[in-house]
Amino acid sequence: MEHFDVIVLGGGPGGYLAAERAAQAGFATALIEQKELGGTCLNEGCVPTKSLLFCAKQYAHALHGTDFGTTVEGAFYSHEAALKRKDQVVKRLVRGVAASMKANGVCVFQAVGTLRGKADTGEFLVSAGNDSLTASRIILATGSNAVVPPIPGVREGLEAGFVLTNREILALHDAPKTLCCIGGGVIGSSIAAAAQSAVSFVFQCRKRIPPFLLIIIHDNHSTTAPVLVALLFAFCAGWRRQTCADGGGCDTIGIQNL
């Protein structure tokens, strides 16, 4: 049974930075992560959505370059190429996190981590897959998952495949022609803006306007302003999600006007 001064459960930004700092402070440190280092932010959230948004903005710039003195003939958007670049960016950053863990002497276990309780000595008992570990201190940084809102039909839609979380939509090989984003946080807004700038018609549902959206909307030079103006109209109308159903080949979202 291997002993560590500190064991961190979760390899996202909170977890791997905590492990790095603990190791730098001289503690024998282990980090347990079931999937890839970097967590949701690096693998399925902030970083990949910003990569797709950057690609979509290049397409938007090509389409509207005439306004700025540059004309591009025959511009087209390749979602496959955008996905390839997104994957390359993510892999490069994941490798960077792994290199940082190695350089700082953090022992990384790619396994399911389970806190088993405490030993008679007061040490924490932890399992990392088939490995049994002990630690004087535990840091819980287990991150988050997408919330499934209590909308009739959403869970069935997830099972059928026409309702997607950020995880699935970032792996789509074909860009959707229409898209309804429920949620206006950093990930949701990035996905909506990227899709609208590229090839999709987007409607985003959120009752409260995040302050940062108002700042971007007032920036007339922002390539995301058109979709955010549309979102502002939706927010001000006070629409609320009501039902979600597969409408015979046309996926529909029922919305109740407040």
N, C-alpha and C positions, 0 to 999 in steps of 0.2 A: 504494500500500500504506500503510494508515493505522497509525500507531504509537501505542502506549499504554504507560504506565509499568507498569500492572497490568491483566491480563485475568483475569476470574473465569469459570470454566466451571461453570454451574449457578446457577439463580435461586431456590433454596430459602432457608430461614432462614439457613443457614450462608453461602450465596453472596451473597445480597443485602445482608446485614449487613456482610460482609467488603468488598463493593464500596462500601457507604455510608461505612464507616470509612476506607477507602483514599482515597476522594475528599475526605473531610473533612480528611485529612492532607495534601492538596495534590497527590496523584498523579493523573495523567490515567488514568481508569479506564473499562474496558468490561466489561460483563456479557453473557454469551451464555446464552440459555435457549431450548430447543427448544419448550417448551409455554408454560404461563402462569407468570408470576412467582408465587413463593410455594411452589413445589415440592409434594411429597407432603403435607407437614403442612397447608398452607393449602387445597389443592385436593382432595386425595383421602385425607386422613388425619385428623389431630387436630381441625381446625376443623369440617369438615362432619359428622364423627361426633358431636362435642359438640353441634352444632346439632340433629341428629336426636334425640339423647338428651334435650336440653332440651324439645323438642316432646313426646316420649314421657312425660316426667315431668309435663308439664302435664296430660296425659290421665290419668295415674295419680293425680295430686292430685285431679282432678275425680271420679274413681271412688271414691276413699277419703276424700273431704273430710268425710264425716259423722263420722269419728273425731275430726275437729278442729273440729266445730261448723258446717261448711258443707256443704250438700247441693246437688248439681248434678243436675238431671233431664235425661235424654236425651243425656248426653255420648257423643260418638263420635270416633274418631280418623280423620283424613283424611291418608293417606300422601302424596297429591298436594300438599296444602297444606304438609306438612312439607318435602317436596322443594323446593317453590317458595321457602320461607323459607331453606332451606339454601343454595340457589343464590344468593339475594340477599345473604346474609351473605358467602359466598365472593367474589362479584363485588366487593362493597364493599371487602373487605380487599385483594383483588388490585389494585384501583384505588389504594388507599392506598400499597401498595408501589411501584407505578409512579410515583405522585406524589413519593414520597420519592427515588426514583432520579433523577427529573428535577430536583428541587429541589437535589440534591447534585451535579449535573453528571455523573452516570454515564451513559455511552452504552450503551444496551441494544440488543442484536441478538437478535431472535426467530428463531432458526435453529439448525441442528445445528452444534455447535462441535467442531472436530477439531484436536488438537495435532499439527502436522506435523513437528516437530523443531526444530533450531536452525540459524540462518543462520551464515555465516562470522564475522559480527560478534559472535556469542554471543547474539543475541536469539532469542526463541522465535517460531516461525512457526505461526500459527493461522489456520484458516479458519472463517468464520461464514456458512454457506450459500455464496453466490457471492462474498462479501467476503474479501479476504486481509488479515490483520492481523499486526502484530509487537508483541512486548511484552518488557519487561525482566524482568518477574516474572509467574508464573502461579499462580493459586489454583484447585485442583481441588475442587469442591464438587458433585459430580455426583449425590449423593443415593442413593436405593435403589429397588428394585422388590420386589414381593411374592415371597417364596420359594415355589416349587412343591415340596412335600414328596414324597419318593420313595414314594408310596403307589400301589399298582397301581390304575389307573383314573382317577387325578386328571387327568393330562394329557388323556386322552380326554374327561373330563368338562368340562374347560375349553373344548375345541373344540366339544363338544355344547351347552354353555351352562348346564348344571345345576350346575357347580362354578364359583364366582365368587371373584375377588380383591376387595380393598377398592374397587378402581376400578369394577368392574361393579356391585357391590351398592349402592353409593352412587347409582347411576343407575337402579335398579329403580323402575318406576312402580307396581308392585303389591307391597305388603309380603308377604314369605313367611309362610305359615302355620306352617311349621316351619323351623328353621335350626340347622345344626351349625357352630360356629365352631372352626376349628383354629388355635390360637394365642391366648395370653392376655396379649398386650402391651397397650399403651394403645389402639391402634386396634381390636384384636379384642374387648377387654373392653367398649369403648364401643359397638361394633356389637351385641354380645350383649345388653348391658343395655338399649339403646334398643329392640331388637326385642322383648325379653321384656316390657318395660314397656308396649309398644304392643299388638301383636296376635299375636305369634309364640310358639311353644314353642321354647325354645332349649336346646341342649346344646353345651357348649364343651369342647374337648379340649386339655388341657395337663397335663404331668406334674408340673411344679413350681409351687407357689402363689406368685405375686408378692406380696411383703410388703404392698403397698398394698391388695390385696384383703382381707387379714385385718383391716386397720384398718376398712375400710368395712363388712365383715360384722358387726363388733362394734358398729357404730352402728345401734341399733334403729330410728332415725328415718329411715334412708336408704331412698329408694325403690328403690334397686338391690339392697338386701340380699337379697330373696328369691331372685333369680337367682344371686347370688354364693354364697349358702348351698348352692344346688344344685350350683354349680361346685365348691365345696369338697368336697362328697361325691364328685364325680367324680374330683377330684385325689387324694383320700385312697384311693380304690379302686384307683388306679394303672393306669387304663385306657390302652391304647396304640392309636393308629390302625393299622388293618391293611389294609383294603381299602375301595375306594370304587366303587360301581357304580350304574347306572341300573336300578332293579328294576322294570321294566315299568310306568312311570308313577309309581312311588314311589321317589324317590332315597334310597339307603341308605348308611350308613357302617358297615362292619364293624369291630368293636372287640375286641381281645384283652385279656382280664383278666390282669394280671400277678400 
